[in-house]
Amino acid sequence: MHTLDGVSRSDQYRALGLSTFAFTVCFAVWTIFSIIGVQIKQDLGLSDTQFGLLVATPVLTGSISRIFLGVWTEQYGGRIMFPLQMLLTAVAVWLLTSVQTYEIFLLAALGIGLAGGSFIVGVAYTSRWFEKERQGTALGIFGAGNVGAAVTNFAAPFLVVAIGWEGTARVYAVVLAVVAVLFYLLAKNDPVQEDRKRTGAGPASTGSMLEPLKEIQVWRFATYYFFVFGAFVALASFLPRYYVGAYGLELTTAGVFAGLYSLPGSVFRALGGWMSDKWGARFVMYLTFIGSLAILFVMSYPETGYVVEGIKGPIEFDFGLSVGVFVGLTVILGFLMSLGKAAVYKHIPVYYPHHVGSVGGLVGMIGGLGGFFLPIAFGMLLDLTGVWTAPFMLLFVLVAISTVWMHVAIRRMERRKHPQLAEDRDLSDLPEAPLPKPVDRPRRSRGGPTSQPAE
């Protein structure tokens, strides 16, 4: 574990506050197509499958880039990587306004997707400022930056009405660029970077940073994140379209209702981090999965008419969710998913304290890919089945598989490898020992001998 000597509470809160704010802005940009995409769909006459692909494309870049951004943040620090990532994204958002065809919209969306990579940059940067006992809470607070999706769902529809989707994109680009400059000016180098400066050690090699990715438990954590984060992003993008199509609502109203889902799915991530620190990530993951199964079962049931042969003749009745009940269910689902997101990332700095960037990057990448593939699957299901609730049926199956896999894995591990874990509440499974710290490459001084790392 890196040393926190000389790090004050003020330094910790400064790093956490700046990272959370920057991530919130990036997440708002990352989900911009959930609103402006509805207008683009109407302008270009897109099918639901084409619209799903457009909404999902930024998620693809944001997902794949996480593993690389995570490694680079481990090597060069968040104070450099965060502003660089935001500036590149701001350029892509500004250039979006000159696009005319669907194919070029897809290319522009790839650039906008870099905003999603901000998550792992912030995780790697923030985790270095806090003790192990407080990392779950700190990362939960940082992860509350997911509220950026709610900001977009609440505010962007009114911007689109007032200044058009092109003007909305320009506003987003300018705000993102300003935040990038402010972050660089106000943030400090993290303790690991400061240690490297004092000792003259170079960054760890890319190969050593990627070493933990060979372990199966890393991929299991990533699978959990496929739902709690990937499905969260997918629904944040899909719900405005669902409300417009299934309930015939105006875009502004649909955006507000979708924002009501995104809000608890973001802000309660801090609570999930605290709960994981206090009661253990295992408890929080079970709560998330079992609660989500119940909610998704109700949401996936299509509006149906029944005829029962009664004593005095046929009795007809209907089953369907009113828009109010449906919105309430999405709020509860978003709350549960926010707890699960924090629980997954509670594991990483405990298991892999010296590989948070690479491991967190992989987990974030797989989760983000859920945000890419699921909107496309939602669109295809709507086109193929013509049933509005079909996407929620898919999510129900996904959660059921994840729940069974998690439970079986935990029980097998407890019986065969670590029987003492039957009473352990801290993590869903426990390594025999944390992975060793990667060896930093020595930095050669010009004309002098090689300096040895002191870490």
C-alpha positions in Angstrom: 0.0 0.0 0.0 1.3 3.5 -0.8 2.1 5.8 2.0 -0.2 8.7 2.9 2.4 10.5 5.0 1.9 14.2 4.8 -1.6 13.9 3.2 -4.1 16.0 5.1 -7.9 15.7 5.3 -8.0 18.9 3.2 -5.9 17.2 0.5 -8.2 14.2 0.5 -11.4 16.2 0.2 -9.9 18.4 -2.5 -9.0 15.5 -4.6 -12.4 13.8 -4.0 -14.4 17.0 -4.7 -12.5 17.8 -7.9 -12.7 14.3 -9.3 -16.4 13.9 -8.5 -17.3 17.2 -10.1 -15.2 16.5 -13.3 -16.7 13.0 -13.5 -20.2 14.4 -13.2 -19.6 16.7 -16.1 -18.1 13.9 -18.2 -21.0 11.6 -17.5 -23.5 14.3 -18.6 -21.6 14.6 -21.9 -21.3 10.8 -22.2 -25.1 10.4 -22.2 -25.9 13.4 -24.4 -27.3 11.2 -27.2 -30.1 10.0 -24.9 -31.7 13.4 -25.5 -30.4 14.9 -28.7 -30.5 11.4 -30.2 -34.3 11.5 -30.1 -34.3 14.6 -32.2 -31.7 13.2 -34.5 -33.8 10.0 -34.9 -36.8 12.1 -36.0 -34.7 14.2 -38.4 -33.0 11.2 -40.0 -36.0 8.8 -39.8 -34.0 6.1 -38.0 -35.3 2.7 -36.9 -35.2 1.7 -33.3 -32.2 -0.5 -34.0 -30.3 2.4 -35.7 -31.2 4.7 -32.8 -30.0 2.1 -30.3 -26.7 1.9 -32.1 -26.3 5.6 -32.1 -27.0 5.9 -28.4 -24.7 3.0 -27.6 -21.7 4.0 -29.8 -20.2 6.6 -27.3 -20.5 3.8 -24.6 -18.3 1.6 -26.8 -15.4 4.1 -26.8 -15.9 4.9 -23.2 -15.7 1.2 -22.3 -12.7 0.1 -24.4 -10.7 3.2 -23.5 -11.0 2.5 -19.8 -8.4 -0.2 -19.6 -5.8 2.0 -21.4 -6.7 5.2 -19.5 -6.6 3.2 -16.2 -3.0 2.0 -16.9 -1.9 5.4 -18.1 -3.4 7.0 -15.0 -1.5 4.5 -12.8 1.7 5.5 -14.6 1.4 9.2 -15.1 -1.3 10.4 -12.6 -4.8 11.7 -12.8 -3.8 15.3 -12.8 -2.5 14.8 -16.3 -4.9 12.3 -17.7 -8.1 13.8 -16.5 -7.7 17.2 -18.2 -6.3 15.5 -21.4 -9.2 13.2 -21.7 -11.7 16.0 -21.1 -10.1 18.3 -23.7 -10.1 15.6 -26.4 -13.8 14.9 -25.7 -14.7 18.6 -25.8 -13.3 18.8 -29.3 -15.3 15.8 -30.5 -18.6 17.2 -29.0 -18.0 20.6 -30.8 -17.3 18.9 -34.1 -20.6 16.9 -33.7 -22.5 20.0 -34.7 -21.2 19.9 -38.3 -22.3 16.4 -39.0 -25.1 15.7 -41.5 -25.4 11.9 -42.1 -26.0 8.9 -39.9 -22.7 7.2 -40.6 -20.7 10.3 -39.7 -22.8 10.7 -36.5 -21.6 7.2 -35.5 -18.0 8.3 -36.1 -18.5 11.5 -34.0 -20.1 9.4 -31.3 -16.9 7.4 -31.0 -15.0 10.5 -30.0 -17.7 11.6 -27.6 -17.3 8.2 -25.9 -14.0 9.2 -24.4 -16.0 11.0 -21.7 -16.9 7.6 -20.3 -13.2 6.8 -19.8 -13.2 9.5 -17.1 -14.5 7.0 -14.6 -11.4 4.8 -14.3 -9.2 7.9 -14.3 -11.1 9.2 -11.3 -11.1 5.9 -9.5 -7.3 5.4 -9.9 -6.7 9.0 -8.9 -9.1 9.2 -5.9 -8.2 5.8 -4.4 -4.6 6.9 -3.9 -5.6 9.6 -1.5 -7.5 7.5 1.0 -6.8 4.7 3.5 -8.2 1.2 2.8 -10.8 1.6 5.5 -12.3 4.7 3.8 -11.8 3.8 0.1 -15.3 2.3 -0.3 -17.0 5.4 1.0 -14.7 7.7 -1.0 -15.1 5.8 -4.3 -18.9 5.7 -3.6 -19.0 9.4 -3.3 -16.9 9.8 -6.5 -19.1 7.3 -8.3 -22.1 9.5 -7.5 -20.9 11.5 -10.5 -23.2 9.2 -12.4 -25.7 11.9 -11.6 -24.5 13.5 -14.7 -26.9 11.3 -16.6 -29.7 12.8 -14.6 -28.4 16.3 -15.3 -28.6 15.6 -19.0 -32.1 14.0 -18.8 -33.4 17.0 -16.8 -31.7 19.9 -18.5 -30.8 18.8 -22.0 -34.5 18.6 -23.2 -35.1 22.2 -22.3 -31.8 23.3 -24.0 -32.8 21.4 -27.1 -36.2 23.2 -27.2 -34.5 26.6 -26.6 -31.4 26.5 -28.8 -31.7 23.2 -30.8 -29.6 20.1 -30.4 -26.6 21.8 -32.2 -26.6 24.6 -29.6 -26.9 22.1 -26.8 -23.8 20.2 -28.0 -21.8 23.5 -28.2 -22.8 24.3 -24.6 -21.6 20.9 -23.4 -18.3 21.2 -25.3 -17.5 24.6 -23.7 -18.4 23.5 -20.2 -16.3 20.4 -20.5 -13.2 22.4 -21.8 -13.5 24.9 -18.9 -13.7 22.1 -16.3 -10.6 20.5 -17.8 -8.6 23.6 -17.4 -9.9 24.2 -13.8 -9.1 20.6 -12.8 -5.5 21.0 -14.0 -5.0 24.3 -12.2 -6.7 23.2 -8.9 -5.7 19.5 -8.5 -2.5 18.2 -7.0 -0.4 15.2 -7.9 -1.4 12.1 -6.0 0.8 10.6 -3.3 2.2 7.9 -5.6 3.4 10.4 -8.1 5.0 12.5 -5.4 6.8 9.5 -4.1 8.1 8.7 -7.5 9.4 12.3 -7.9 11.2 12.1 -4.6 12.8 8.7 -5.3 13.4 9.1 -9.0 11.5 5.9 -9.8 9.8 5.6 -13.1 6.3 4.3 -13.7 5.6 0.6 -13.5 5.7 -1.3 -16.8 2.5 -1.9 -18.7 3.0 -5.6 -18.5 3.1 -5.7 -14.7 0.0 -3.5 -14.5 -1.9 -6.0 -16.7 -0.8 -9.1 -14.8 -3.9 -9.4 -12.5 -6.2 -9.6 -15.6 -5.3 -13.3 -15.8 -7.3 -14.0 -12.6 -10.8 -15.3 -13.0 -12.2 -13.3 -10.1 -11.4 -10.1 -11.9 -13.7 -11.2 -14.8 -16.4 -12.2 -12.3 -16.4 -8.8 -10.8 -16.6 -7.4 -14.4 -19.7 -9.6 -15.1 -21.5 -8.1 -12.0 -20.6 -4.7 -13.3 -22.1 -5.5 -16.7 -25.5 -5.2 -15.1 -25.2 -2.7 -12.3 -23.4 -0.2 -14.5 -23.9 -1.3 -18.1 -27.7 -1.7 -17.7 -27.8 1.6 -15.8 -26.2 3.4 -18.7 -28.4 1.5 -21.2 -31.6 2.4 -19.4 -30.6 6.0 -18.9 -30.3 6.2 -22.7 -33.3 4.0 -23.5 -36.0 5.3 -21.0 -36.7 8.6 -22.8 -37.4 6.7 -26.0 -39.5 4.2 -24.0 -41.7 6.9 -22.4 -42.2 8.6 -25.7 -43.2 5.4 -27.5 -44.9 3.3 -24.8 -46.8 6.1 -23.0 -46.9 8.8 -25.7 -45.2 11.5 -23.5 -43.5 14.6 -24.7 -39.7 14.6 -24.9 -39.4 17.1 -22.0 -41.6 15.0 -19.7 -39.9 11.8 -20.8 -36.5 13.3 -20.0 -37.7 14.3 -16.5 -39.0 10.8 -15.8 -35.8 9.2 -17.0 -33.9 11.7 -14.8 -35.8 10.4 -11.8 -34.3 7.0 -12.6 -30.8 8.3 -13.1 -30.8 10.4 -10.0 -31.0 7.7 -7.3 -28.9 5.5 -9.6 -26.1 8.0 -9.0 -26.3 9.8 -5.7 -26.9 6.7 -3.6 -23.7 5.2 -4.8 -22.0 7.0 -1.9 -24.4 5.1 0.4 -23.5 1.9 -1.3 -19.8 2.6 -0.6 -20.6 3.2 3.1 -22.7 0.1 3.4 -19.9 -1.9 1.8 -17.4 -0.6 4.3 -19.7 -1.3 7.2 -21.6 -4.5 6.3 -19.5 -5.9 3.4 -19.8 -6.0 -0.3 -21.3 -9.5 -0.3 -24.4 -8.3 1.6 -24.8 -5.3 -0.8 -24.5 -7.4 -3.9 -27.1 -9.9 -2.7 -29.4 -7.0 -1.9 -28.9 -5.5 -5.3 -29.4 -8.7 -7.3 -32.4 -10.1 -5.4 -34.2 -6.7 -5.3 -33.5 -6.1 -9.0 -35.0 -9.5 -9.9 -38.3 -8.6 -8.2 -38.5 -5.2 -9.8 -37.6 -6.4 -13.3 -40.1 -9.2 -13.1 -42.9 -6.7 -12.7 -41.5 -4.2 -15.2 -41.1 -6.9 -17.9 -44.7 -8.1 -17.7 -46.5 -6.7 -20.8 -49.8 -5.0 -20.7 -52.2 -7.9 -21.0 -55.9 -8.5 -21.2 -57.5 -11.6 -19.5 -60.8 -13.3 -19.9 -61.9 -15.7 -17.1 -64.9 -17.9 -17.5 -66.9 -17.0 -14.4 -70.1 -18.4 -13.0 -72.3 -15.9 -14.7 -70.2 -15.6 -17.8 -66.8 -14.3 -19.0 -65.0 -11.8 -16.7 -62.5 -9.5 -18.4 -59.7 -7.6 -16.7 -56.4 -6.0 -17.7 -52.9 -5.9 -16.2 -50.6 -3.0 -17.0 -48.4 -0.5 -15.2 -49.5 3.1 -15.1 -46.8 5.6 -15.9 -46.6 6.6 -12.3 -46.1 3.1 -11.0 -43.5 2.4 -13.7 -41.6 5.6 -12.8 -41.6 4.5 -9.2 -40.2 1.1 -10.0 -37.4 2.6 -12.1 -36.5 4.8 -9.1 -36.2 1.8 -6.8 -34.2 -0.1 -9.5 -31.8 2.8 -9.9 -31.3 2.9 -6.2 -30.4 -0.8 -6.0 -28.1 -0.5 -9.0 -26.3 2.4 -7.3 -25.6 0.2 -4.3 -24.3 -2.6 -6.5 -21.9 -0.3 -8.4 -20.3 0.8 -5.2 -20.1 -2.8 -3.9 -18.2 -4.0 -7.0 -15.6 -1.3 -6.7 -15.2 -1.8 -3.0 -13.3 -5.0 -3.9 -10.7 -3.6 -6.2 -8.4 -1.5 -4.1 -8.6 -4.2 -1.3 -7.6 -7.1 -3.6 -5.4 -5.1 -6.0 -4.1 -2.0 -4.1 -1.3 -1.6 -6.7 -3.3 -2.4 -9.8 -6.5 -0.3 -9.3 -6.1 1.3 -12.7 -5.7 -1.9 -14.7 -8.2 -4.0 -12.8 -10.7 -1.2 -12.4 -10.2 -0.4 -16.1 -11.1 -4.0 -17.1 -14.1 -4.1 -14.8 -15.2 -0.7 -16.0 -14.7 -1.7 -19.6 -16.9 -4.8 -19.3 -19.5 -2.8 -17.5 -19.4 -0.2 -20.1 -19.7 -2.7 -22.9 -23.1 -3.6 -21.3 -24.0 0.0 -21.9 -23.0 -0.5 -25.6 -24.6 -3.8 -26.4 -27.8 -3.5 -24.3 -29.3 -0.4 -26.1 -28.7 -2.2 -29.4 -30.3 -5.4 -28.0 -33.2 -3.2 -26.8 -33.8 -1.8 -30.2 -33.6 -5.2 -31.9 -36.0 -6.7 -29.4 -38.5 -3.9 -30.1 -38.2 -4.3 -33.9 -38.4 -8.1 -33.7 -41.1 -8.6 -31.0 -43.1 -5.4 -31.1 -43.4 -5.7 -27.3 -42.4 -2.6 -25.3 -41.4 -4.5 -22.2 -39.1 -7.0 -24.0 -35.9 -5.1 -23.0 -36.8 -5.6 -19.3 -37.3 -9.3 -19.9 -33.7 -9.4 -21.2 -32.5 -7.6 -18.0 -34.4 -10.1 -15.8 -32.6 -13.0 -17.4 -29.2 -11.2 -17.1 -29.7 -10.6 -13.4 -30.9 -14.1 -12.8 -27.7 -15.6 -14.4 -25.4 -13.2 -12.4 -27.1 -14.0 -9.1 -26.8 -17.8 -9.6 -23.2 -17.5 -10.7 -22.3 -15.3 -7.7 -24.0 -17.5 -5.2 -22.5 -20.7 -6.5 -19.0 -19.2 -6.7 -19.1 -17.9 -3.2 -20.4 -21.2 -1.8 -17.8 -23.3 -3.7 -15.0 -21.1 -2.5 -16.2 -21.1 1.1 -16.4 -25.0 1.2 -13.3 -25.9 -0.7 -10.7 -23.1 -0.3 -11.5 -20.8 2.6 -14.0 -22.3 5.1 -13.5 -19.4 7.4 -15.3 -17.1 5.0 -18.7 -18.4 6.2 -18.4 -15.8 8.9 -16.6 -13.1 6.8 -18.7 -10.1 5.7 -16.0 -7.9 4.2 -15.8 -9.2 0.6 -17.5 -11.7 -1.6 -14.3 -13.8 -1.8 -10.9 -13.4 -0.2 -7.5 -13.7 -1.8 -4.8 -15.6 0.0 -2.7 -12.5 -0.2 -3.0 -9.2 -2.1 -1.2 -9.2 -5.4 2.3 -7.9 -5.0 3.2 -4.4 -5.9 4.5 -4.0 -9.5 8.1 -3.1 -9.8 8.6 0.4 -11.1 11.1 0.8 -13.9 14.3 2.6 -12.8 14.7 6.0 -14.4 18.1 6.5 -16.0 19.8 9.8 -15.4 21.7 11.3 -18.3 25.3 10.3 -18.1 25.0 8.8 -14.6 24.2 5.5 -13.0 20.7 4.0 -12.9 18.8 5.2 -9.9 17.1 2.4 -7.9 13.4 2.8 -6.9 12.9 3.2 -3.2 9.3 1.9 -3.2 
